[in-house]
Amino acid sequence: MAKEKLFRIAFLNHGKVYELFCTGVCSSGLLGFIEVSGLVFGEKDGVVIDPTEDKMRDEFDGVEILHLPMHSVLRVEQVRKKGQAVIRDRESGEKVTPFPLSPGSRSRL
């Protein structure tokens, strides 16, 4: 039995870089778009839930096929195993927390 292919795709969305995993990537029937299908997220029933992945799961809930504009796609990689879905800052590349932090809640160095 052939193992299903797994892809990591990075794309721009509202000024942030989204990295998620899927089982299908191809050119879309819509001119200028990439078709992404079979979005893969981690188990929601686990003891530790990643808030970023949980936010992405909610955002893309019910999406069967995601049509991304070609100019927003930064990278498509075929990978061996699923990693963590993340949202990064476009400029710094740092992971973005989905929850707003109040100025007093950050630790001081």
N, CA, C and O atoms as CSV, one atom per row, in Angstrom:
chain,resi,resn,atom,element,x,y,z
A,1,MET,N,N,0.836,-1.176,0.000
A,1,MET,CA,C,0.000,0.000,0.000
A,1,MET,C,C,0.883,1.242,0.000
A,1,MET,O,O,1.787,1.359,0.828
A,2,ALA,N,N,0.630,2.168,-0.920
A,2,ALA,CA,C,1.433,3.378,-1.038
A,2,ALA,C,C,1.109,4.355,0.084
A,2,ALA,O,O,-0.049,4.552,0.452
A,3,LYS,N,N,2.158,4.956,0.613
A,3,LYS,CA,C,1.985,5.951,1.677
A,3,LYS,C,C,1.503,7.260,1.050
A,3,LYS,O,O,2.005,7.672,0.005
A,4,GLU,N,N,0.521,7.917,1.696
A,4,GLU,CA,C,-0.016,9.174,1.185
A,4,GLU,C,C,1.031,10.275,1.316
A,4,GLU,O,O,1.706,10.378,2.341
A,5,LYS,N,N,1.166,11.097,0.275
A,5,LYS,CA,C,2.128,12.201,0.301
A,5,LYS,C,C,1.654,13.262,1.284
A,5,LYS,O,O,0.455,13.453,1.488
A,6,LEU,N,N,2.619,13.947,1.888
A,6,LEU,CA,C,2.334,15.008,2.841
A,6,LEU,C,C,3.160,16.233,2.453
A,6,LEU,O,O,4.354,16.123,2.172
A,7,PHE,N,N,2.518,17.391,2.440
A,7,PHE,CA,C,3.170,18.624,2.040
A,7,PHE,C,C,3.077,19.660,3.149
A,7,PHE,O,O,2.089,19.719,3.881
A,8,ARG,N,N,4.132,20.485,3.264
A,8,ARG,CA,C,4.104,21.669,4.122
A,8,ARG,C,C,4.068,22.853,3.169
A,8,ARG,O,O,4.913,22.970,2.281
A,9,ILE,N,N,3.086,23.732,3.354
A,9,ILE,CA,C,2.943,24.892,2.484
A,9,ILE,C,C,3.000,26.160,3.327
A,9,ILE,O,O,2.350,26.253,4.368
A,10,ALA,N,N,3.778,27.129,2.872
A,10,ALA,CA,C,3.900,28.424,3.547
A,10,ALA,C,C,3.314,29.477,2.613
A,10,ALA,O,O,3.659,29.538,1.433
A,11,PHE,N,N,2.418,30.311,3.159
A,11,PHE,CA,C,1.792,31.342,2.346
A,11,PHE,C,C,1.487,32.571,3.192
A,11,PHE,O,O,1.364,32.486,4.414
A,12,LEU,N,N,1.368,33.710,2.524
A,12,LEU,CA,C,1.034,34.964,3.192
A,12,LEU,C,C,-0.473,35.068,3.361
A,12,LEU,O,O,-1.235,34.790,2.435
A,13,ASN,N,N,-0.895,35.475,4.565
A,13,ASN,CA,C,-2.314,35.655,4.855
A,13,ASN,C,C,-2.442,36.805,5.855
A,13,ASN,O,O,-2.007,36.678,7.000
A,14,HIS,N,N,-3.027,37.911,5.441
A,14,HIS,CA,C,-3.241,39.081,6.298
A,14,HIS,C,C,-1.942,39.560,6.950
A,14,HIS,O,O,-1.922,39.881,8.138
A,15,GLY,N,N,-0.860,39.607,6.171
A,15,GLY,CA,C,0.409,40.123,6.673
A,15,GLY,C,C,1.214,39.160,7.523
A,15,GLY,O,O,2.260,39.536,8.053
A,16,LYS,N,N,0.757,37.940,7.665
A,16,LYS,CA,C,1.468,36.916,8.436
A,16,LYS,C,C,1.782,35.739,7.509
A,16,LYS,O,O,1.133,35.552,6.480
A,17,VAL,N,N,2.786,34.951,7.893
A,17,VAL,CA,C,3.142,33.753,7.135
A,17,VAL,C,C,2.520,32.551,7.840
A,17,VAL,O,O,2.845,32.260,8.992
A,18,TYR,N,N,1.631,31.862,7.146
A,18,TYR,CA,C,0.995,30.655,7.662
A,18,TYR,C,C,1.752,29.455,7.112
A,18,TYR,O,O,2.060,29.400,5.921
A,19,GLU,N,N,2.051,28.498,7.978
A,19,GLU,CA,C,2.654,27.226,7.548
A,19,GLU,C,C,1.723,26.126,8.009
A,19,GLU,O,O,1.492,25.959,9.207
A,20,LEU,N,N,1.182,25.368,7.051
A,20,LEU,CA,C,0.313,24.259,7.425
A,20,LEU,C,C,0.613,23.045,6.576
A,20,LEU,O,O,1.372,23.118,5.610
A,21,PHE,N,N,0.006,21.922,6.947
A,21,PHE,CA,C,0.260,20.647,6.293
A,21,PHE,C,C,-0.986,20.195,5.561
A,21,PHE,O,O,-2.109,20.430,6.007
A,22,CYS,N,N,-0.767,19.534,4.414
A,22,CYS,CA,C,-1.878,19.049,3.600
A,22,CYS,C,C,-1.440,17.818,2.823
A,22,CYS,O,O,-0.254,17.492,2.760
A,23,THR,N,N,-2.417,17.142,2.233
A,23,THR,CA,C,-2.117,15.933,1.469
A,23,THR,C,C,-2.170,16.153,-0.040
A,23,THR,O,O,-1.800,15.265,-0.808
A,24,GLY,N,N,-2.627,17.332,-0.470
A,24,GLY,CA,C,-2.712,17.587,-1.902
A,24,GLY,C,C,-2.428,19.029,-2.260
A,24,GLY,O,O,-2.976,19.948,-1.651
A,25,VAL,N,N,-1.556,19.233,-3.269
A,25,VAL,CA,C,-1.248,20.562,-3.804
A,25,VAL,C,C,-1.156,20.428,-5.314
A,25,VAL,O,O,-0.436,19.573,-5.829
A,26,CYS,N,N,-1.897,21.288,-6.025
A,26,CYS,CA,C,-1.820,21.278,-7.491
A,26,CYS,C,C,-2.263,22.635,-8.018
A,26,CYS,O,O,-2.750,23.477,-7.264
A,27,SER,N,N,-2.089,22.839,-9.326
A,27,SER,CA,C,-2.571,24.083,-9.906
A,27,SER,C,C,-4.094,24.030,-9.932
A,27,SER,O,O,-4.685,22.975,-10.163
A,28,SER,N,N,-4.710,25.158,-9.696
A,28,SER,CA,C,-6.158,25.242,-9.576
A,28,SER,C,C,-6.808,25.458,-10.936
A,28,SER,O,O,-6.159,25.897,-11.885
A,29,GLY,N,N,-8.080,25.148,-11.016
A,29,GLY,CA,C,-8.863,25.457,-12.204
A,29,GLY,C,C,-9.118,26.946,-12.309
A,29,GLY,O,O,-9.517,27.434,-13.367
A,30,LEU,N,N,-8.892,27.675,-11.226
A,30,LEU,CA,C,-9.007,29.130,-11.224
A,30,LEU,C,C,-7.655,29.710,-11.628
A,30,LEU,O,O,-6.642,29.424,-10.990
A,31,LEU,N,N,-7.634,30.505,-12.661
A,31,LEU,CA,C,-6.395,31.061,-13.189
A,31,LEU,C,C,-5.646,31.865,-12.127
A,31,LEU,O,O,-6.210,32.773,-11.517
A,32,GLY,N,N,-4.376,31.527,-11.909
A,32,GLY,CA,C,-3.535,32.259,-10.974
A,32,GLY,C,C,-3.614,31.769,-9.537
A,32,GLY,O,O,-3.119,32.442,-8.633
A,33,PHE,N,N,-4.226,30.612,-9.307
A,33,PHE,CA,C,-4.382,30.093,-7.952
A,33,PHE,C,C,-3.757,28.707,-7.819
A,33,PHE,O,O,-3.633,27.973,-8.799
A,34,ILE,N,N,-3.365,28.360,-6.597
A,34,ILE,CA,C,-2.867,27.041,-6.227
A,34,ILE,C,C,-3.959,26.374,-5.398
A,34,ILE,O,O,-4.539,27.003,-4.512
A,35,GLU,N,N,-4.239,25.117,-5.678
A,35,GLU,CA,C,-5.270,24.365,-4.956
A,35,GLU,C,C,-4.622,23.518,-3.864
A,35,GLU,O,O,-3.735,22.710,-4.140
A,36,VAL,N,N,-5.067,23.707,-2.636
A,36,VAL,CA,C,-4.546,22.974,-1.489
A,36,VAL,C,C,-5.701,22.187,-0.886
A,36,VAL,O,O,-6.740,22.759,-0.555
A,37,SER,N,N,-5.522,20.873,-0.742
A,37,SER,CA,C,-6.600,20.029,-0.209
A,37,SER,C,C,-6.068,19.098,0.869
A,37,SER,O,O,-4.861,18.894,0.995
A,38,GLY,N,N,-6.987,18.540,1.642
A,38,GLY,CA,C,-6.613,17.591,2.684
A,38,GLY,C,C,-5.805,18.227,3.792
A,38,GLY,O,O,-4.745,17.714,4.151
A,39,LEU,N,N,-6.279,19.334,4.346
A,39,LEU,CA,C,-5.559,20.000,5.436
A,39,LEU,C,C,-5.415,19.046,6.614
A,39,LEU,O,O,-6.367,18.363,6.991
A,40,VAL,N,N,-4.212,19.005,7.196
A,40,VAL,CA,C,-3.900,18.077,8.278
A,40,VAL,C,C,-3.522,18.875,9.522
A,40,VAL,O,O,-2.615,19.707,9.490
A,41,PHE,N,N,-4.228,18.611,10.613
A,41,PHE,CA,C,-3.930,19.237,11.896
A,41,PHE,C,C,-3.731,18.141,12.925
A,41,PHE,O,O,-4.147,17.001,12.715
A,42,GLY,N,N,-3.089,18.486,14.047
A,42,GLY,CA,C,-2.860,17.531,15.124
A,42,GLY,C,C,-4.159,17.159,15.820
A,42,GLY,O,O,-5.210,17.745,15.561
A,43,GLU,N,N,-4.069,16.183,16.699
A,43,GLU,CA,C,-5.236,15.727,17.455
A,43,GLU,C,C,-5.716,16.812,18.406
A,43,GLU,O,O,-4.921,17.419,19.124
A,44,LYS,N,N,-7.012,17.047,18.407
A,44,LYS,CA,C,-7.595,18.055,19.291
A,44,LYS,C,C,-7.850,17.491,20.681
A,44,LYS,O,O,-8.048,18.251,21.629
A,45,ASP,N,N,-7.849,16.177,20.815
A,45,ASP,CA,C,-8.165,15.533,22.086
A,45,ASP,C,C,-6.948,15.338,22.982
A,45,ASP,O,O,-7.069,14.750,24.057
A,46,GLY,N,N,-5.783,15.817,22.567
A,46,GLY,CA,C,-4.568,15.614,23.342
A,46,GLY,C,C,-4.568,16.405,24.639
A,46,GLY,O,O,-5.384,17.305,24.839
A,47,VAL,N,N,-3.645,16.055,25.507
A,47,VAL,CA,C,-3.505,16.733,26.792
A,47,VAL,C,C,-3.002,18.157,26.586
A,47,VAL,O,O,-3.498,19.089,27.220
A,48,VAL,N,N,-2.020,18.330,25.702
A,48,VAL,CA,C,-1.472,19.651,25.410
A,48,VAL,C,C,-1.970,20.076,24.038
A,48,VAL,O,O,-1.768,19.374,23.047
A,49,ILE,N,N,-2.624,21.234,23.990
A,49,ILE,CA,C,-3.142,21.747,22.728
A,49,ILE,C,C,-2.381,23.018,22.384
A,49,ILE,O,O,-2.316,23.946,23.190
A,50,ASP,N,N,-1.802,23.059,21.181
A,50,ASP,CA,C,-1.079,24.235,20.718
A,50,ASP,C,C,-2.107,25.294,20.316
A,50,ASP,O,O,-2.925,25.038,19.433
A,51,PRO,N,N,-2.087,26.480,20.941
A,51,PRO,CA,C,-3.090,27.496,20.635
A,51,PRO,C,C,-3.040,27.994,19.192
A,51,PRO,O,O,-4.076,28.333,18.619
A,52,THR,N,N,-1.837,28.042,18.595
A,52,THR,CA,C,-1.719,28.485,17.210
A,52,THR,C,C,-2.384,27.496,16.277
A,52,THR,O,O,-3.155,27.884,15.399
A,53,GLU,N,N,-2.089,26.209,16.463
A,53,GLU,CA,C,-2.698,25.187,15.609
A,53,GLU,C,C,-4.208,25.119,15.837
A,53,GLU,O,O,-4.970,24.881,14.899
A,54,ASP,N,N,-4.634,25.325,17.070
A,54,ASP,CA,C,-6.055,25.324,17.384
A,54,ASP,C,C,-6.756,26.484,16.671
A,54,ASP,O,O,-7.865,26.320,16.163
A,55,LYS,N,N,-6.106,27.663,16.633
A,55,LYS,CA,C,-6.665,28.822,15.927
A,55,LYS,C,C,-6.781,28.525,14.437
A,55,LYS,O,O,-7.794,28.846,13.815
A,56,MET,N,N,-5.745,27.911,13.860
A,56,MET,CA,C,-5.776,27.589,12.425
A,56,MET,C,C,-6.840,26.534,12.131
A,56,MET,O,O,-7.525,26.609,11.111
A,57,ARG,N,N,-6.980,25.557,13.016
A,57,ARG,CA,C,-8.005,24.528,12.840
A,57,ARG,C,C,-9.389,25.175,12.798
A,57,ARG,O,O,-10.221,24.825,11.961
A,58,ASP,N,N,-9.629,26.127,13.714
A,58,ASP,CA,C,-10.914,26.830,13.736
A,58,ASP,C,C,-11.099,27.700,12.500
A,58,ASP,O,O,-12.191,27.754,11.935
A,59,GLU,N,N,-10.039,28.381,12.077
A,59,GLU,CA,C,-10.114,29.272,10.921
A,59,GLU,C,C,-10.436,28.514,9.637
A,59,GLU,O,O,-11.183,29.006,8.792
A,60,PHE,N,N,-9.871,27.318,9.492
A,60,PHE,CA,C,-10.064,26.542,8.269
A,60,PHE,C,C,-11.060,25.401,8.450
A,60,PHE,O,O,-11.101,24.481,7.634
A,61,ASP,N,N,-11.861,25.453,9.511
A,61,ASP,CA,C,-12.868,24.426,9.779
A,61,ASP,C,C,-13.856,24.348,8.618
A,61,ASP,O,O,-14.417,25.362,8.202
A,62,GLY,N,N,-14.064,23.155,8.105
A,62,GLY,CA,C,-15.016,22.944,7.022
A,62,GLY,C,C,-14.471,23.220,5.629
A,62,GLY,O,O,-15.191,23.051,4.645
A,63,VAL,N,N,-13.208,23.645,5.525
A,63,VAL,CA,C,-12.612,23.937,4.217
A,63,VAL,C,C,-12.181,22.625,3.570
A,63,VAL,O,O,-11.368,21.889,4.127
A,64,GLU,N,N,-12.727,22.340,2.398
A,64,GLU,CA,C,-12.340,21.136,1.660
A,64,GLU,C,C,-11.167,21.423,0.736
A,64,GLU,O,O,-10.214,20.646,0.667
A,65,ILE,N,N,-11.244,22.554,0.021
A,65,ILE,CA,C,-10.172,22.946,-0.894
A,65,ILE,C,C,-9.889,24.422,-0.667
A,65,ILE,O,O,-10.801,25.248,-0.659
A,66,LEU,N,N,-8.629,24.739,-0.486
A,66,LEU,CA,C,-8.187,26.107,-0.273
A,66,LEU,C,C,-7.536,26.574,-1.566
A,66,LEU,O,O,-6.581,25.956,-2.034
A,67,HIS,N,N,-8.041,27.659,-2.150
A,67,HIS,CA,C,-7.464,28.223,-3.371
A,67,HIS,C,C,-6.643,29.444,-2.963
A,67,HIS,O,O,-7.196,30.460,-2.542
A,68,LEU,N,N,-5.332,29.339,-3.090
A,68,LEU,CA,C,-4.424,30.416,-2.698
A,68,LEU,C,C,-3.892,31.127,-3.935
A,68,LEU,O,O,-3.500,30.467,-4.897
A,69,PRO,N,N,-3.867,32.456,-3.934
A,69,PRO,CA,C,-3.254,33.174,-5.058
A,69,PRO,C,C,-1.779,32.779,-5.187
A,69,PRO,O,O,-1.063,32.698,-4.189
A,70,MET,N,N,-1.338,32.537,-6.406
A,70,MET,CA,C,0.051,32.094,-6.626
A,70,MET,C,C,1.067,33.032,-5.980
A,70,MET,O,O,2.074,32.578,-5.439
A,71,HIS,N,N,0.805,34.344,-6.034
A,71,HIS,CA,C,1.778,35.301,-5.504
A,71,HIS,C,C,1.856,35.280,-3.973
A,71,HIS,O,O,2.783,35.852,-3.400
A,72,SER,N,N,0.890,34.625,-3.300
A,72,SER,CA,C,0.949,34.548,-1.836
A,72,SER,C,C,1.683,33.300,-1.346
A,72,SER,O,O,2.054,33.219,-0.175
A,73,VAL,N,N,1.893,32.332,-2.232
A,73,VAL,CA,C,2.560,31.084,-1.842
A,73,VAL,C,C,4.071,31.306,-1.834
A,73,VAL,O,O,4.662,31.694,-2.841
A,74,LEU,N,N,4.681,31.053,-0.678
A,74,LEU,CA,C,6.121,31.244,-0.525
A,74,LEU,C,C,6.902,29.970,-0.775
A,74,LEU,O,O,7.991,30.004,-1.348
A,75,ARG,N,N,6.341,28.834,-0.341
A,75,ARG,CA,C,7.093,27.588,-0.415
A,75,ARG,C,C,6.153,26.400,-0.304
A,75,ARG,O,O,5.183,26.433,0.454
A,76,VAL,N,N,6.444,25.346,-1.064
A,76,VAL,CA,C,5.743,24.070,-0.957
A,76,VAL,C,C,6.804,22.987,-0.843
A,76,VAL,O,O,7.680,22.869,-1.699
A,77,GLU,N,N,6.718,22.192,0.230
A,77,GLU,CA,C,7.702,21.139,0.451
A,77,GLU,C,C,6.982,19.815,0.687
A,77,GLU,O,O,5.984,19.764,1.406
A,78,GLN,N,N,7.489,18.752,0.084
A,78,GLN,CA,C,6.984,17.420,0.410
A,78,GLN,C,C,7.799,16.929,1.598
A,78,GLN,O,O,9.028,16.914,1.548
A,79,VAL,N,N,7.113,16.526,2.667
A,79,VAL,CA,C,7.784,16.130,3.901
A,79,VAL,C,C,7.445,14.686,4.255
A,79,VAL,O,O,6.480,14.118,3.745
A,80,ARG,N,N,8.259,14.100,5.141
A,80,ARG,CA,C,8.034,12.716,5.562
A,80,ARG,C,C,7.006,12.602,6.665
A,80,ARG,O,O,6.216,11.658,6.694
A,81,LYS,N,N,7.018,13.595,7.602
A,81,LYS,CA,C,6.069,13.523,8.709
A,81,LYS,C,C,5.559,14.914,9.043
A,81,LYS,O,O,6.194,15.918,8.720
A,82,LYS,N,N,4.417,14.960,9.687
A,82,LYS,CA,C,3.770,16.210,10.042
A,82,LYS,C,C,4.511,16.879,11.183
A,82,LYS,O,O,4.940,16.229,12.136
A,83,GLY,N,N,4.649,18.163,11.069
A,83,GLY,CA,C,5.223,18.977,12.132
A,83,GLY,C,C,4.135,19.849,12.724
A,83,GLY,O,O,2.951,19.522,12.651
A,84,GLN,N,N,4.543,20.949,13.305
A,84,GLN,CA,C,3.619,21.866,13.945
A,84,GLN,C,C,3.185,22.942,12.959
A,84,GLN,O,O,4.025,23.561,12.306
A,85,ALA,N,N,1.881,23.169,12.847
A,85,ALA,CA,C,1.368,24.272,12.035
A,85,ALA,C,C,1.638,25.565,12.807
A,85,ALA,O,O,1.368,25.638,14.006
A,86,VAL,N,N,2.168,26.583,12.127
A,86,VAL,CA,C,2.537,27.822,12.815
A,86,VAL,C,C,2.091,29.043,12.016
A,86,VAL,O,O,1.834,28.976,10.814
A,87,ILE,N,N,2.012,30.162,12.737
A,87,ILE,CA,C,1.812,31.468,12.132
A,87,ILE,C,C,3.031,32.290,12.525
A,87,ILE,O,O,3.358,32.395,13.707
A,88,ARG,N,N,3.708,32.874,11.534
A,88,ARG,CA,C,4.929,33.640,11.789
A,88,ARG,C,C,4.740,35.101,11.369
A,88,ARG,O,O,3.928,35.413,10.498
A,89,ASP,N,N,5.502,35.976,12.004
A,89,ASP,CA,C,5.541,37.367,11.605
A,89,ASP,C,C,6.255,37.452,10.263
A,89,ASP,O,O,7.283,36.804,10.063
A,90,ARG,N,N,5.727,38.229,9.361
A,90,ARG,CA,C,6.282,38.319,8.013
A,90,ARG,C,C,7.698,38.886,8.003
A,90,ARG,O,O,8.547,38.426,7.239
A,91,GLU,N,N,7.956,39.876,8.844
A,91,GLU,CA,C,9.263,40.540,8.858
A,91,GLU,C,C,10.319,39.759,9.634
A,91,GLU,O,O,11.397,39.485,9.106
A,92,SER,N,N,10.022,39.400,10.872
A,92,SER,CA,C,11.030,38.793,11.742
A,92,SER,C,C,11.101,37.271,11.628
A,92,SER,O,O,12.138,36.676,11.920
A,93,GLY,N,N,10.012,36.640,11.207
A,93,GLY,CA,C,9.984,35.182,11.149
A,93,GLY,C,C,9.668,34.531,12.481
A,93,GLY,O,O,9.616,33.305,12.580
A,94,GLU,N,N,9.455,35.354,13.516
A,94,GLU,CA,C,9.133,34.841,14.849
A,94,GLU,C,C,7.716,34.276,14.866
A,94,GLU,O,O,6.829,34.763,14.165
A,95,LYS,N,N,7.521,33.234,15.683
A,95,LYS,CA,C,6.189,32.678,15.873
A,95,LYS,C,C,5.278,33.724,16.500
A,95,LYS,O,O,5.678,34.453,17.408
A,96,VAL,N,N,4.063,33.786,16.008
A,96,VAL,CA,C,3.080,34.740,16.518
A,96,VAL,C,C,2.136,33.991,17.444
A,96,VAL,O,O,1.634,32.921,17.100
A,97,THR,N,N,1.898,34.558,18.623
A,97,THR,CA,C,0.937,33.963,19.532
A,97,THR,C,C,-0.458,34.426,19.117
A,97,THR,O,O,-0.641,35.604,18.809
A,98,PRO,N,N,-1.437,33.535,19.103
A,98,PRO,CA,C,-2.773,33.945,18.670
A,98,PRO,C,C,-3.512,34.772,19.705
A,98,PRO,O,O,-4.557,35.347,19.400
A,99,PHE,N,N,-2.991,34.844,20.926
A,99,PHE,CA,C,-3.649,35.590,21.989
A,99,PHE,C,C,-2.913,36.896,22.214
A,99,PHE,O,O,-1.684,36.898,22.277
A,100,PRO,N,N,-3.622,38.003,22.337
A,100,PRO,CA,C,-2.933,39.276,22.594
A,100,PRO,C,C,-2.314,39.270,23.984
A,100,PRO,O,O,-2.921,38.800,24.947
A,101,LEU,N,N,-1.116,39.791,24.075
A,101,LEU,CA,C,-0.428,39.896,25.359
A,101,LEU,C,C,-0.518,41.331,25.842
A,101,LEU,O,O,-0.279,42.262,25.073
A,102,SER,N,N,-0.854,41.514,27.080
A,102,SER,CA,C,-0.862,42.869,27.632
A,102,SER,C,C,0.581,43.274,27.888
A,102,SER,O,O,1.425,42.413,28.138
A,103,PRO,N,N,0.882,44.573,27.830
A,103,PRO,CA,C,2.277,45.024,28.004
A,103,PRO,C,C,2.897,44.575,29.324
A,103,PRO,O,O,4.107,44.357,29.378
A,104,GLY,N,N,2.120,44.430,30.377
A,104,GLY,CA,C,2.664,44.032,31.670
A,104,GLY,C,C,2.889,42.534,31.812
A,104,GLY,O,O,3.497,42.100,32.790
A,105,SER,N,N,2.413,41.728,30.860
A,105,SER,CA,C,2.528,40.284,31.002
A,105,SER,C,C,3.832,39.714,30.459
A,105,SER,O,O,4.127,38.539,30.678
A,106,ARG,N,N,4.607,40.514,29.767
A,106,ARG,CA,C,5.870,40.019,29.212
A,106,ARG,C,C,6.943,40.027,30.276
A,106,ARG,O,O,6.993,40.921,31.120
A,107,SER,N,N,7.802,39.027,30.231
A,107,SER,CA,C,8.894,38.977,31.212
A,107,SER,C,C,9.974,39.970,30.819
A,107,SER,O,O,10.205,40.212,29.634
A,108,ARG,N,N,10.614,40.524,31.786
A,108,ARG,CA,C,11.670,41.511,31.526
A,108,ARG,C,C,13.026,40.845,31.697
A,108,ARG,O,O,13.218,40.013,32.584
A,109,LEU,N,N,13.947,41.215,30.849
A,109,LEU,CA,C,15.300,40.645,30.886
A,109,LEU,C,C,16.200,41.434,31.791
A,109,LEU,O,O,17.374,41.095,31.941
